[in-house]
Each structure stands twice: as structure tokens, then as C-alpha cells.
Amino acid sequence: MLKILHKELLSYFKDKRAIMLTFLVPIVLITVFALAFGGIGGGSSVNTIPLLVVDEDGTPQSKEIVKNLDSVKMLHIRHTDNDTALDLIRTGKIATALVIHKGYSNAENKIKSIELEYDEAQSQQMGMLQQYLMQTLMNSVAKQMYGGGKFDWRTMMKKFGVNIGTDDSSGTKEFTAVFNKTADSIQKSFGGGGTKGGDRGLKMTSVVKSAQDNVGLVQAVAGTAVMMLLFTLTGMGGRILEEKESGTLKRLLYSPIPPNRILMGKMSASIIVAFCQLMVMLMFASVAFGLHLWSKLPGVIILVTATAFACSGFGAFLAAVVKSREQLQGLSTLIILSMSAIGGSMIPSFIMPAWMQHISPVSINYWSIQGFYDIFWRQLPVTGFAFLEKVFVLIGIGAALSVFSFRLFTKNTLSVA
């Protein structure tokens, strides 16, 4: 038994790359997930929330609201026009836009002249945004409606005859009523009371809301499908290593088939398998959970083909890089789980820390998931640039990985077969 133990340990520790990956994989994954869930610094760092602001009124009163919003540290304000804001929300570039409509300064009910446009798919970000908007709008609008120019709450209280520090003034009730009316109007808006343009509420308009599919279903199907596909296609590397060990690969080298054709044939088979796997998963989601697949089939086929090509290129790259099945297992797990974490397969990318959102586009998962959002949630046309951009990026990733794979294949695999 001791001799077998010695033999197994000796064999294992000869592969230095496998040893490194054995300990590196869990360390990297712990780091990625800790960062994704805000584990660094005890969660003290908070993301800034991007908010588009459209000031159609352009008066000192509307500019004061914009200035107050800009002073909130947790908000990252970008100024634009309404058409651009709507386009950015529809294409998933940003979640919300606050529009101060023309006539705000002269409106009797100023709250009704402000509109919040948003994408329902990013409801978590809306929840974080509400607390900052509620406080800022309540203070700004109440000051302008009841306080005048250089206003603070002390000035407003004096205007209504409230004696600071006492409760017996005749103006106390009137002041309280004004304050509560303003606060109640804004709170009802964010709670749903103003979503249909009620008498008092802030108008809230859902720019992106699919009438057919639940956004949680889209996230679950797309995120899981792409991640599992990547794991499936790492089997390509395992099969090549098995063929090398069994001598099959050496016999192929002696045939008149050029080396790169060998890899190309394996990649073609992987693309077909990947396409079938993705389509089966989507059809299952259609039957079991009501995903509206068939009405969007052209866009689905285009995106699935591009995703299959990119994932196949990833599998070929691993096959060309690794030299043992232990290395393949460790390296594939490390890369796939890391890409899935930062790319949005495990948690939606828009609730990650800002710096992780910036690096998400390096992941195959990100582009494919966003493409599925375009089809099933945003319902963008398949001929539009916003959708085709994801397709072209996936094809580019697949092509780049394939080129690297062809160059490394001969050096790292065929030469030692």
C-alpha cells in the first residue's frame, strides 16, 4: 500500500502545472466571487449608479434639480437628449433616465412634469436608485414650490409661522401637511402610484418591458446554457489528449491530412454539437417554462451559431495549450467559472461592482447573454446594429481563438504525439 501511495504521489507531483492549478483554481474563484459580492473592504465600497438626465425645461428651477442630483456622490449623471436616452435604454446600454419636461418651472404640480424612464430588466438597480432620487427630488421640489429662492427647511418652517423648537404654533399643521403631501406624492410614484400618470405622481415609464417573457427566465436560460456549453466543449481537449495517449493522433499525422485540417475537423464537429446543445436547452425552456422561442427563431439561430463558434474556438484553444488531462481539468474549470462569474452567467452583470462591469466584455458569456436579452427581452430587430454587434464580437472571438489554436496545435500537441 505504501508503495502504491508513493507511486501515485510521485506521479502527481511530476506535473507542476497540474499542481499549480489544483491550488490556484479555488484561490482565484474565491477572489472572483468575493469581489463580485463586494467582499473586499467589508462591503464598504458602493457602486455609483449611472443616470441619464434630460433637462428639456432649461430654466433655473430645472437646473437646480440637476445640480442637486449631480451633488449626490452615489449618482453618476450624464446629460443627453430624450431620443438618445430612449435609444440607450432600449439597447441595454443604461437602465434609467430622468426627464424634466418643458414647462416644469410653470407647472402647478411640479412632480407631474418629471418622468423616470427605465428598463424593467434592471429592477435591482432601480431599487438602489430610488432612495437617492426620492430624497433629492423631495427636497428640490418642495423648496421650489413652498420655499422660494434661498431656501432651507428652517426658512420654510418660518414661512408657515412655525416656531423652531415648539409644537404650539398655528403654522405647524400646515407645514406638516405640505411636507407630507410632497413626500407622499414622490413615494407613491416610486411605489407604483404614479406609473400610469396619476393626478399627483411622478410619471414612471417602462421603456423596455417584454410582453412575452420573464426577465428572470431569460437570465437563467442564457446564463446556464452558455456556461454549460463551455464545459461541454472542453471535452475536445480531453479527446485529443486521449488520442495522443492511445496513438490514434500519431496515425492521423502519418496520413495525407494536413495538421490544421485535423483540428478544423474537430472544431466543425464541436460547432455542430454546440449548436444542437443550445437549441435543445432553449426548446426545453420553451416547453417547460414558456420561453417564446419560435416567434424569434431567426435571431436565435444567428446568435446560437455565433455562440457555438466562439465556444468551439475556446475548446480548440484549450486543446492546443494543455499537455495533460489534469492540466485541462484545472485550467478549464478556472477559466470557465471565472468567465461565467464576470460575464453574468451566475449573477446579472449590472449588479456587480463597477470595475467588474467594465471587464465583463472580455467574457464569451457576456456577449452571448446580452444577445439573448436583445432577442427575448428587448425584442430588438435582428438586422439592427445593437443585436448584430454581439454576433460580430462572438464571431471575432471565435476567429481569434481559432487562429491561436492552429498556431499552437502543431507546436504543443502534434509535435509530442
Buried (B, 14 or more C-beta within 10 A) or exposed (E): EEEEEEEEEEEEEEBEBBBEBBEBBEEBBEEBBEBBBBEEEEEEEEBEBBBBBBBBBEBEBBBBBBEBBBEBEEBBBEEBEBEBBBBBBBBBBBBBBBBBBBEBBEBEEBBBBBBBBBBBBBEEBBEBBBEBBBBBBBBBBBBBBBBEEEBEBEBBBBBBEBEEEEEEBEBBEBBEEBBEEBBBBBBBBBEEBBBEEBEBBBBBBEBBBBEEBBBEBBBBBBBBBBBBBBBBBBBBBBBBBEBBEEEBBEEBBEEEEEBBEBBBEBBEEBBEBBBEBBBEBBEBBBEEEEBBBEEBEEBBBBBBBBBBBBBBBBBBBBBBBBBBBBBBBBBBBBBBBBBBBBBBBBBBBBBBBEEBBEEBEEBBBBBBBBBBBBBBBBBBEBEEEBBBBBBEBBBBBBEEBBEBBBEBBBEBBBEEB
